[in-house]
Amino acid sequence: MTVASPRLAQRVQLKDKHIITRMMEIASDLDDVIKLGRGDPDLDTPEHIVRAGQEALGRGATHYTNPIGIPELRQAIADNIVTHGGAQYSPENIVVTPGGQQAMFIIALGLLDPGDELLIPCPGYNPYLQAAELTQAKLVEIRTSMETNFTITAEMVRQHITPRSKVLVLINPGNPTGSVIPPEEVSRICEVAKEHDLIVVSDEIYARITYDDHRAQPVAVLPGMHERTITLSGVSKAYAMTGWRVGYFAGPADLMPALSEIHHAFAISTSAVGQYAALAALTGPQDCVEEIRQTFDKRRKVLCAGLDRLGIPYAKPEGAFYVYARVAATGLGATEFCERLLADGQVMIFPGRIYGDYTDDFARMSLTQPVPRIEEVLERMEGVVESIRSERSFE
Ligand SMILES: Cc1ncc(COP(=O)(O)O)c(C=O)c1O
């Protein structure tokens, strides 16, 4: 068999990618698997958004669009960023992409030369690691831990600075951890970024899904940050629109022409129907976002209470829709636990190693099933945990 570029394939393949492959193999022989793996809400896209997509198709939205996105949508994104406390962007400095995911690769290719250093909280959302690897940049992991609810601090960033430091990725609220960086800490981190001339990629895709009194501070609006921040977001999470594939990034005028060119080379433009649906999402009634947030909040409480009963500690989810649990408390490593839970309990969750966790202690559970299914997950989990604990008591 010929492989196009083994070196490239090797670089983009995370060391632990085989874990997912193995879990898919186990799942393929099982019935009624409850999936809390992917970050894809089970909720339907709100009706008015779907209708707007259908109407757009009826009007002939079946062509390429302006490469960086239809102007109405870019204006709506600019307005929406301001409405939620973010910076003022001119619509020319916003690029609509097929999901925020693709934006990560565009940004990495546009900003990083081989040997440049990209600082990223660890555990963190893995495609950033893959994007940096593709450019042969050096990944600098800033290790966070449950003791501080996986939040990253200015001091931690400072300790990892070298003369090659170039880009700092902040994912706030965090995936896989659900941690929200306190606003005053975001300001302190920005001071370090300015001091060391870093570009900050601020992933704010979960910003509208926070709980209790937690709030994710937008970065580009802070003093002196507009010119060194790329804000990345999209409609997938807040509007349950993962399958429409619409995200965006916005940045300072001097960086955007080159980044727009790379986007054009990748995609030509984002799907027209998706863009019209996203326009309806951002300009239509917003109660659906609050309903979605409340749905996740209820599920979060049920899952956390169940984990408390099982004696499994977890990082307190302050935002996003994940619970990052220290399943090693059961006596098995997280990877083995996830495989066992799948094989014996027909529940799929992902071990933290997939997200670059430096331990094999944690697993991410997505809140992507209704409450009765989450209760069922807890019941199945209880059976598996009890059998693991009783086996271990005989060892
Ligand atoms: C932190 C984070 N950023 C960006 C994305 C990309 O989402 P999308 O490509 O659907 O916009 C995800 C998806 O899970 C994510 O978790």
The ligand as an SDF file (V2000), in Angstrom:
LIG
                    3D

 16 16  0  0  0  0  0  0  0  0999 V2000
  -13.3740   24.2210   21.8980 C   0  0  0  0  0  0  0  0  0  0  0  0
  -13.9640   23.9940   20.5490 C   0  0  0  0  0  0  0  0  0  0  0  0
  -13.7390   24.8800   19.5770 N   0  0  0  0  0  0  0  0  0  0  0  0
  -14.2160   24.7130   18.3470 C   0  0  0  0  0  0  0  0  0  0  0  0
  -14.9640   23.5970   18.0190 C   0  0  0  0  0  0  0  0  0  0  0  0
  -15.4140   23.4360   16.6020 C   0  0  0  0  0  0  0  0  0  0  0  0
  -16.7680   23.4070   16.4100 O   0  0  0  0  0  0  0  0  0  0  0  0
  -17.3990   23.6080   14.9750 P   0  0  0  0  0  0  0  0  0  0  0  0
  -16.3780   23.1840   13.9640 O   0  0  0  0  0  0  0  0  0  0  0  0
  -18.6050   22.7530   14.9540 O   0  0  0  0  0  0  0  0  0  0  0  0
  -17.6910   25.0740   14.8350 O   0  0  0  0  0  0  0  0  0  0  0  0
  -15.2460   22.6330   18.9930 C   0  0  0  0  0  0  0  0  0  0  0  0
  -16.0250   21.4270   18.6830 C   0  0  0  0  0  0  0  0  0  0  0  0
  -16.2360   20.5470   19.4610 O   0  0  0  0  0  0  0  0  0  0  0  0
  -14.7430   22.8400   20.3030 C   0  0  0  0  0  0  0  0  0  0  0  0
  -14.9750   21.9750   21.2770 O   0  0  0  0  0  0  0  0  0  0  0  0
  1  2  1  0
  2  3  1  0
  2 15  2  0
  3  4  2  0
  4  5  1  0
  5  6  1  0
  5 12  2  0
  6  7  1  0
  7  8  1  0
  8  9  2  0
  8 10  1  0
  8 11  1  0
 12 13  1  0
 12 15  1  0
 13 14  2  0
 15 16  1  0
M  END
$$$$
